[in-house]
């Protein structure tokens, strides 16, 4: 997790005409960028979710990044879909399995504890770098979360600090769900493996929700956005050919997988002709059809 968490440069004002590679100078800038998509969806005619805090969290800098990205607004659909689908998966998992703790790793500017109708006894723990959580705390000052909320300032790349966080979960939770939204793609495979092992050793942690890329998606993102994210010290790294099978040796099995394109079509946020592309996959051989389905998606894993 070295590349994602060790960068500690502070924010600075956006200057008109500033190159894209200098606009994203810290991983917090990617969190601002993602928040812009939540703001755009919230302000759309028929939103799939509402995040009244997203525009504040994104700030002027977030929208400057969005406008400077090549086709930034055209690529809103997968990130809007991710938010909508993970909202559904989180709420359903909490309800069906009586989850009492959610651990959100590299939480960034996620506002779910404030915007989702979560059970009031639920413990929601955001874990991230101090610079991230300090800023979110300032933006959300005066807002009341729907459940019990805790912000844990931790460098997740530090094995001692991470062990302390997981020990805290082991002692305080009964049934815990881990969320890694927008995190794994930035980690090296060996770091994802280490995280999977560590999570599986924490007895109360039973479920894990994630978004997952394929090698093909990684190549496409590398081609389009690599200079941008590398400038923020966050290159794309993890897109396992085994898909969720990558996690099996570390004690995890797939319970559910949802395809990004299929879900985007369902919630009416796919790119133009996305529905046609999805329909045409029905005529592909089963192996190719499954590969296309897992090009990008969202998974719920259960500890074995």
C-alpha positions in Angstrom: 0.0 0.0 0.0 3.1 2.2 -0.1 2.2 4.3 -3.1 -1.3 5.2 -1.9 -0.6 6.2 1.7 2.9 7.7 2.0 2.4 10.9 0.1 1.9 13.8 2.5 1.9 17.0 0.4 -0.6 19.6 1.4 -3.3 21.2 -0.7 -2.9 24.4 -2.6 -5.1 26.7 -4.7 -6.0 25.8 -8.3 -4.6 28.2 -10.9 -6.4 28.7 -14.2 -4.5 26.9 -17.0 -2.6 24.7 -14.6 -1.5 21.4 -16.2 -3.5 18.3 -15.2 -0.5 16.6 -13.9 0.0 19.2 -11.3 -3.7 19.5 -10.4 -3.6 16.0 -8.9 -0.7 16.3 -6.5 -2.1 14.2 -3.6 -4.4 11.2 -3.2 -6.9 13.6 -1.6 -7.3 15.2 -5.0 -8.6 11.9 -6.4 -11.2 11.9 -3.6 -12.3 15.4 -4.5 -12.6 14.3 -8.2 -14.8 11.3 -7.3 -17.0 13.6 -5.1 -17.7 15.7 -8.2 -19.5 12.7 -9.8 -21.7 12.3 -6.7 -22.5 16.0 -6.8 -23.5 15.8 -10.5 -25.7 12.7 -9.9 -27.4 14.4 -6.9 -28.2 17.4 -8.9 -29.5 15.5 -12.0 -33.2 15.2 -12.8 -33.7 11.6 -11.6 -30.8 10.8 -9.3 -30.0 7.2 -8.3 -28.7 8.5 -4.9 -28.5 11.8 -3.1 -25.3 13.1 -1.5 -26.0 16.7 -0.4 -22.4 17.0 0.9 -20.7 16.0 -2.3 -20.3 19.5 -3.8 -18.8 20.8 -0.5 -16.4 17.9 -0.3 -15.3 18.2 -3.9 -14.8 22.0 -3.6 -13.6 24.2 -6.5 -10.5 22.1 -6.8 -12.5 18.9 -7.5 -14.4 20.5 -10.3 -11.2 22.0 -11.8 -9.8 18.5 -11.9 -13.0 17.1 -13.5 -13.0 19.8 -16.2 -9.3 19.3 -16.9 -9.5 15.5 -17.2 -9.7 14.2 -20.8 -13.4 13.4 -21.3 -13.8 13.8 -17.5 -17.6 14.3 -17.6 -18.1 11.6 -20.3 -16.6 9.0 -17.8 -19.0 9.9 -15.0 -21.2 6.9 -15.6 -18.9 4.1 -14.0 -18.3 6.1 -10.9 -21.9 7.1 -10.5 -22.8 3.4 -11.0 -20.2 2.3 -8.4 -21.7 4.6 -5.8 -25.3 3.5 -6.4 -24.5 -0.2 -6.5 -22.3 -0.2 -3.4 -25.0 1.8 -1.5 -27.3 -1.1 -2.3 -24.9 -3.8 -1.4 -23.8 -2.2 1.9 -27.4 -1.6 3.1 -28.5 -5.1 2.1 -25.5 -6.8 3.8 -26.1 -4.8 7.0 -29.8 -5.7 7.0 -29.5 -9.4 6.1 -26.6 -10.3 8.3 -27.2 -8.0 11.3 -23.8 -6.3 10.7 -22.9 -4.1 13.7 -19.7 -2.5 12.4 -18.6 -1.2 9.0 -14.9 -0.6 8.5 -14.3 1.7 5.5 -10.6 1.5 4.6 -9.1 4.6 2.8 -12.5 6.2 3.3 -11.5 9.5 1.7 -14.5 11.9 1.3 -17.2 9.2 1.5 -20.3 10.6 3.2 -22.4 7.4 3.6 -22.6 7.7 7.4 -24.4 11.0 6.9 -26.4 10.4 3.8 -27.6 6.7 4.0 -30.5 5.6 6.2 -28.3 3.4 8.4 -29.4 1.7 11.6 -28.6 4.0 14.5 -26.8 1.3 16.6 -24.4 0.6 13.7 -20.7 1.5 14.3 -19.2 3.1 11.1 -15.4 3.5 11.2 -13.6 5.5 8.6 -9.9 4.8 8.4 -7.6 7.0 6.5 -4.6 9.4 6.7 -5.0 12.3 9.1 -4.9 14.9 6.3 -7.9 13.2 4.7 -10.0 12.8 7.8 -9.1 16.2 9.2 -10.4 17.9 6.0 -13.6 15.8 5.9 -14.2 16.6 9.6 -14.0 20.3 8.8 -16.4 20.1 5.9 -18.9 17.9 7.8 -18.7 20.0 11.0 -22.2 20.4 12.4 -23.7 17.5 10.4 -25.1 14.6 12.3 -24.4 11.0 11.1 -27.2 8.5 11.0 -25.3 6.0 13.1 -22.4 6.0 15.5 -19.4 7.4 13.6 -15.7 7.0 14.4 -12.7 8.4 12.4 -9.5 6.6 12.8 -6.4 8.4 11.6 -4.0 5.8 10.4 -1.4 5.1 7.8 -2.6 1.8 6.4 0.8 1.1 4.8 2.3 0.9 8.3 1.9 -2.7 9.4 2.0 -1.8 13.1 -0.7 0.9 12.8 -2.8 -1.4 10.7 -2.5 -4.2 13.2 -3.7 -1.8 15.9 -6.7 -0.8 13.8 -7.7 -4.5 13.2 -7.1 -5.3 16.9 -9.6 -2.5 17.7 -12.2 -4.1 15.4 -11.5 -7.5 16.8 -12.3 -6.3 20.3 -15.2 -4.0 19.6 -17.2 -5.7 16.8 -19.4 -8.8 16.6 -20.2 -8.9 12.9 -18.1 -6.6 10.7 -18.2 -5.6 7.1 -15.1 -4.1 5.4 -15.5 -1.7 2.5 -12.6 -0.9 0.1 -14.2 1.4 -2.5 -11.7 2.8 -5.1 -8.7 1.4 -3.1 -7.5 -1.9 -4.4 -6.8 -0.8 -8.0 -4.0 1.4 -6.6 -2.3 -1.4 -4.6 0.3 -3.9 -5.8 -0.9 -7.5 -5.8 1.3 -8.4 -2.9 -0.2 -5.6 -0.8 -3.7 -6.8 -1.6 -2.7 -10.3 -0.7 -1.3 -9.0 2.6 -4.5 -7.0 3.3 -6.7 -10.1 2.5 -4.7 -12.3 4.9 -4.8 -9.7 7.7 -8.5 -9.1 7.4 -9.2 -12.9 7.4 -7.5 -13.2 10.8 -9.9 -10.7 12.5 -12.6 -13.0 13.8 -15.6 -10.5 13.7 -14.8 -9.5 10.1 -17.1 -11.7 8.0 -17.8 -9.7 4.8 -15.9 -7.6 2.3 -17.4 -5.3 -0.4 -15.0 -4.1 -3.1 -14.9 -2.8 -6.7 -12.7 -4.9 -8.9 -10.9 -4.3 -12.2 -9.7 -6.7 -14.8 -6.3 -6.7 -16.6 -8.0 -5.3 -19.7 -9.6 -2.4 -17.8 -6.3 -1.7 -16.2 -4.7 -1.4 -19.6 -7.4 0.9 -20.8 -7.2 3.2 -17.8 -3.4 3.2 -18.0 -3.6 4.4 -21.6 -6.2 7.2 -20.8 -5.3 8.4 -17.3 -1.9 7.1 -16.3 -0.1 10.5 -16.4 -2.8 12.1 -14.3 -2.9 9.6 -11.5 0.8 9.0 -11.4 1.2 12.7 -10.8 -0.8 12.1 -7.6 1.4 9.2 -6.6 -1.5 6.8 -7.3 -0.7 4.6 -10.4 -3.2 1.8 -11.3 -1.8 -1.6 -10.2 -4.4 -4.2 -9.3 -6.6 -6.0 -11.8 -6.3 -9.7 -11.2 -6.9 -12.2 -14.1 -8.4 -14.5 -11.5 -11.0 -11.9 -10.5 -12.4 -12.7 -7.1 -10.6 -16.1 -7.3 -7.5 -14.1 -6.3 -8.8 -13.9 -2.7 -9.6 -17.6 -2.3 -6.1 -18.6 -1.0 -6.4 -16.0 1.7 -9.7 -17.2 3.1 -12.4 -15.4 1.1 -15.1 -16.6 -1.3 -17.4 -14.8 -3.7 -21.0 -14.4 -2.6 -22.1 -11.9 -5.3 -20.6 -10.2 -8.3 -22.3 -7.4 -10.3 -21.0 -6.2 -13.7 -20.5 -2.5 -14.0 -22.0 -2.3 -17.5 -25.1 -4.4 -16.6 -25.7 -2.3 -13.5 -25.2 1.0 -15.4 -27.8 -0.2 -17.9 -30.1 -1.1 -15.0 -29.9 2.3 -13.3 -30.0 4.1 -16.7 -26.5 5.5 -16.5 -24.6 3.6 -19.2 -22.7 5.3 -22.0 -24.6 5.7 -25.3 -25.2 2.3 -26.9 -24.2 0.6 -23.6 -27.5 -1.3 -23.7 -26.8 -2.5 -27.2 -23.3 -3.6 -26.2 -24.7 -5.5 -23.2 -27.4 -7.2 -25.4 -24.8 -8.3 -28.0 -22.8 -10.1 -25.3 -25.6 -12.6 -25.1 -24.5 -14.0 -28.4 -20.8 -14.5 -27.3 -19.5 -17.9 -26.3 -20.0 -18.5 -22.5 -16.3 -18.1 -21.6 -16.1 -14.8 -23.5 -19.4 -13.6 -22.1 -18.2 -14.2 -18.5 -14.9 -12.4 -19.3 -16.8 -9.4 -20.5 -19.1 -9.5 -17.5 -16.1 -9.4 -15.2 -14.3 -6.6 -17.2 -15.3 -4.4 -14.2 -17.6 -4.9 -11.3 -18.5 -5.0 -7.6 -18.1 -8.0 -5.4 -19.3 -9.2 -2.0 -16.9 -11.7 -0.4 -17.4 -13.8 2.7 -14.7 -15.1 4.9 -14.4 -18.8 4.7 
